[in-house]
Amino acid sequence: MADAQDNLLETPLADWHRAQGARMVPFAGYLMPVQYPSGIIVEHTACRTAAALFDVSHMGQAELRGPVAEAARALEALTPADVQGLKVNRQRYGVLMNAAGGILDDFMFTNMGDRMLVVFNASRKELDEAAVAAALPPGVTLHPLRDRALLALQGPGAEAALAPLAPVVASLPFMGVAETTLVGAPAVISRSGYSGEDGYEISIPAEAAAMLAAALVDGAGVTPAGLGSRDSLRLEAGLCLYGNDIDETTSPVEAALNWTIGKRRRTEWNFLGAERVREELDHGPKRLRVGFAVEGRQPARAHTEIQSGGATVGEVTSGGFGPTLGAPMAMGYVRPDLAVDGTALDLMVRGRAIAARVAPTPFVPHRYKRAAAAA
C-alpha cells in the first residue's frame, strides 16, 4: 500500500489539504482529499446552502494555441458539439468520441478569443490530449497546462465569497468566462461547476493555489470539501461520472446527452462515430440512462443488478444516498421500453430486491445563474 501511494501524484494543494485534516485517498492516479474532519454530510450541505471549495487540479487543463476558428473546426472532428458557434468568453460542455460512436471522455471547452481552453477528466487526459493533438491542423498546437491548479467554488454563497477578491465574477452568467487577477496571480474564472449549484471554476498558477484556498476558507468562511461530497452532489444533480455512467462503449444518445449534439452538427455528420449517433437518433438506442428513485434507506451502488419480473434488464452505474434529497438515488441503463418515468423495477442489493421506480433527473433542481443573452 505504501509503495502504491508513493507512486501517486499530488496536486499543488496537497499540503494544504493535510493541514486542514483531510483524509487522503487514491483517485485517478492522484492522492486526493475524500473528506475533511467536518464530514461528507456537512460538506455537502455547505455546498447546497452556502459555499464549498473543491480541489479539481487533477483534471487536465490545456490550451489550443493558434487561430481559434481553425482550432474549433479541428475539435469538431472529435465531438458532436457546436464548437465553431461558441462565442468569445463562453464555455460549453461536450463529449469527445471514438470511431465506434462511444464516448472517449466528456470535457469543457472555452473560446478565449485568442486561444481555446479545454478541461479533460484526470484519468483520461493523456488519451484526450493525444487524440486532440492528432486532429489539429498546422498552425494550431496543444499545450498542457501542468503548472496550473483548478479550484471549484460551489454553492449559493460562491459569488459573495469570490466577488471581493475578483469583482468581475459578479457579472458573469452561467458558462461565462473572464480573465482577471486573483490573489496577485493571473486567473481564468468560469461560472460553472459540477454540483448543480451556482459557482465557479478557477484556473490559477500552482504556486498561488494555497493562497487562494486560504483566502476563501479562512477569509470568506467557505467550507473545504472532498471527493465524497462532490460525488453525492453531482449524483443529486443527475450529472454523469466518466468511467461509471459513460465510457467508450456508451454513445451520447444512450447516455441521454442528446443536448450536447449541436443542431448544425445533425446536418453535417462529420464527427468521429457519427454513423452510430445518427442511427440511434433516427431509430432509438438499445438502452437509455435513467434515474431511479429508491424506496427505503438502503442505497444501491454501482454495478447493482436491475431486474423486471425476475429478469435482469440493466445495471446501476452510480448510486448513493442523497443528503439534500433525503433518500437513496441511482442512475443506470435499461431498455427504452422500461425507461419511462414511474416504471417499477427491482434493484438487487446483496441478494435482496429493493423497490425502485424510474424517475426524472436531476433529483435536486439545478440552481445555475442563467442569463437570457447567454450563448
N, C-alpha and C positions, 0 to 999 in steps of 0.2 A: 504493500500500500504506500509506503514511504517513497519507494522508487517511482511508482506511478505518479504521485503528487509532485515529485521532483521534476518530472518531465512536463508538467502543466505550465502554460503561460499565465502571466498575471497582467491585469490592466493597470494603468497609471494610478488608480485609486486603491490598489490592494492594501497598502499600509494604512490608508485612511479607514478602510473597512475594518481592519483589525483593531484599530484604535477605538472604533465605535462598538466593539464587541461582537462583530458579525461572525456567524458560523459559516465557514467557507467550505464549498463542495466543488467537485469537478463538474464542469459543464462545457461542452463543445470545445474541449481542449484547453480550457482556462480554469483557474481556481476563482470561483465567484461566490459572492455572499448569497446564501439561500434565505437567511433571515437575521434580524438583529435581536437584542435582548427583549425588546418590546413584544415580539412575536408576530406571526403572519397575520392574524386577525386584526391587530392594531394597525399594522402597516396597510393592509387592505382598506380598512375603514378610513384611515387618514387620507388615502387617495380619493375615496368617494366623497369625503366631507370637507377636506382642507387641501393639503398638498403633500405629495410624497416624491422622493428623489431616488431614481434608479440609475445604476451604472450599466450602460449598454456599450461600453467601449470595446467589448469583444467583437462587436459587429464589424463588418468590412466596409470602410469608407474609401471611396476612390473618386478621382476627378477624370473626366474626359476632356482633354485639352485639344483645342483646335476649333475650327468653325462649328458652332453649335448646330446649325442646320444639317451638316454632314454627320455629326455625332448622333443626332436624333434619328436620321434616316437609317444609320447603321444599326442602332438599337432596335428599330422596328423589324429588323430581320429576325430578331430573337424573341420578341414579345408582341402579343396582340394589342397592347395598349397603344393609344394615340400619343406618341412622343413628340412628333413634329408640331402638333397643335398646342402643346403646353406653353403658356405664356411665361415671360420673364418673371423671376421671383415667385414662381409657383412650383409646387411639388405634387407628385402623383404616385399612387401605389400601382404596381403591376406584377406580372409573373413572367419569368424567363422560361422558355420552352425547350424541350428536346425534340429530336426528329420524330419520335413516336407519338408526339402530342401530349407528353407528360410534362409536369412542372419541375424544371431544374431548380428553381428557387422562387420565392416571392421577394420583391425588392422595392425600394423607393428611388425615384429619380427626380432631379430638380434642374430647372433651367435657370442658371445664374446670369444669363446674358452673354458673358464672355467665356463660359465653360459650363459643363454639366456635372452635377454631383450624383453619385449613386451610393446606396447603402445596401449591403448584402447581409444575409444571415451568417453568423460566425462559422458554423460548421460547413458552409458551402462557399465561402468567399474565394478560396483558391480556384475552385471549379468555375465559379462565375467570372472571375477576373480573366481566366484563360479563354472562356467562351466569348466574352465581350471583346477582348483584345484581338481575337482571331477574326472578328466581324468588322473591325474598324478599317476605314479606307486610309490611304496615305494622307498624312497631314493631321490625322486625329490619333491621339495616343492616350492610353490609360495609365494613370499614376495612383497606385495605392497610397493611402494617407495613414501610414502606420504610426506616425508621430502625433496623431490627434486622438483625443478622448471623445466619447459621446455620452452625454448625460440626458436622461429623460425626467423632466419635472412635470408631474401629472396631478390633476385634481382641480376642483373649482377655485382653489386659492392660489393656483400657479401664477396667474397674471399678477396678483397683488404681491407675491413673493419676488418675482423676477423684474417687474417694471421699475422699481427703484434702482436696480443695477443696470438696466438697459431699457430706457423709456419707449423705444421703438416697438417693443413687443406688444404693447397695449393695443396698437392699431392693426396688428396682423390678424387676418381672417384665418379660418381653418385651412391648412395646407399653404398658407402664405409663408414666405421666407425672407429673412433680412440678414445682411452682413453688418456687424456692429463691433464695438469694443466692450468686453466684459471682463471685469477684474483686471484691467490693463492689458488684455490679450485679444487678438482678433478672433471673432466668433461668428459662426453661421448658425442662425436660430430659425427653426421651422415650427409653426404652430401645428403640431401633430403628436402622435403617440399611439400606443397600443393597449390602452386601458379602457377606452370608451369614454373617458373624461376629456375635458379641455386640458390643454397642456402644451409643452414644448419639448423638442429635442434639440440639444445644444452641442454643436461640434466646436471643440476648443483645443488649443495645443496641450499636449500631455502634461507639460510642466505647470499649467495653470489649473488643472482639474481639481486638485485637492483644495486650492484656494477658493474656487467657485463652490465646491461642495460645502466647505465650512461657512462661507458667506450665506448660503441658503439654509443650511441646517441650524447653525448657531445664531445667525443674524435674523433670519426670517421665520424661524420656528417650523421649518419643513421637516417631515419625518423621513429618515433614511429607510429604504425598502429594498427587499431582495427578490430572488427568483421565485420564491414561494407565492408571495402576494402578486407578483407580476403575472403568474400563471392563472391564479384564480380571477384576477381582474379581466384578463383577455378572454377567458372562457365565459365569464358572465356577459362580456361584450360580443360573444359569438364570433371571435376572430381566430383564424387558423394558426396553428403552430406547425412550422415546417418539420417534416420527419414524423409527425403524428397525423395531422389532418390532411396534409398534402405532401406528395413526394413525386418521384419520377414516373410512377405508374398512374398518377391521378391527372385528369385533364381539368382545365378551369371550368368546364361545363359540369362535370361530375361534382366539383367542389363548390358549386353554386357561386362561382366567381365570374359569371357572365358579364357583370357590370364592368369588369376590367378590360373587356374587349371593345375597342373603340368602334364607333359607328362606321367611320371610313374604312377601318380595317376589315369590316364584314363585307366589303365590296371588293377589296384587293386580294385578300387571302394569300399574302406574300410573306408570311412569317413561318418560322420553323414549327412543324407539327400542325399546320393549318388544315390539312385534309381531315384529320380526326376531329378537330374542333368544329369544322363545318358540318361534318356528318352528324355529330351529336346535337348541334343546334337545330339541324333540319329534322332529324328523326328521333332525337332523345337519347340520353346516355343509358347505360345498363344499370347504373346506380347513381344515387344522389346523396350529398352530405346534408344531414338534417340535425336539428336539435332534439333533445329528449328531456322532458320533464319527468323526474323520477319520484315515485311515491316513497314515503317514509324518510329516513335519515341516512340510509346506507348509500354511499356514493358508488358508482360503477366506473372503474378506472379504464384506461386504455387497454385494448385487446379483450375486453369483455364481450362474450358472445351475445348476439341479438337473436331472439327466437320469435317466431309467429306460429301458433298452433303446434308447437313442439319441434318445428323445423328451423334450422339455422338460416337466417336471412341477412346477416350482416355482422359488423363488428364495431364496437365503440372505439373511437380514435382519441378522444380526450374526455375526461370526466373528473368530477370532484364535487366538493360542497361549496356552494356559493354563499359567502358571508353576508353579502347585501341581499341576495335572493332569499336567503334563509331556508334553502333546500338544496338537495343534490341536483346536478345538471350534467348533461353529457352531450357530445356530438359524435356522429358516426355515419356510416354509409348503409343504405338499404336500397332495395329495388324501387324504381319510380312509383309503382302502384302502392307501395307502403309508405311513400314519402309525403303523404297528405297530413296536414295538421290534425291532431286528435286521434290518429291511428294508434290503437293499443298494441303494445309489444312487451316482451319479457326480456329483461337483461339478466343473464345468468352469472350471479356473483357467488363464487365459492360453492357452486352446485345448487344454488337456490335461485328461483325465479323472482326477480324484483319487477313489479309492475311499472311500466313507463308508457308515455304517450309522445308521439311526435309533436314538437312544439316549435313555434317560430323563434328565431333568434333576431336580435340579441335578447338574452334573458333579462338583462338590465338595460334600459334605454340609454343610447349614446347621448352625450351632452357636449358635443363639439360646438365651438363658436363659429357658426357659419355666417357668410355674407352673401347677399343677393348677387353681387358682382363677381364672386369668386369663380375662377375658371377651373 
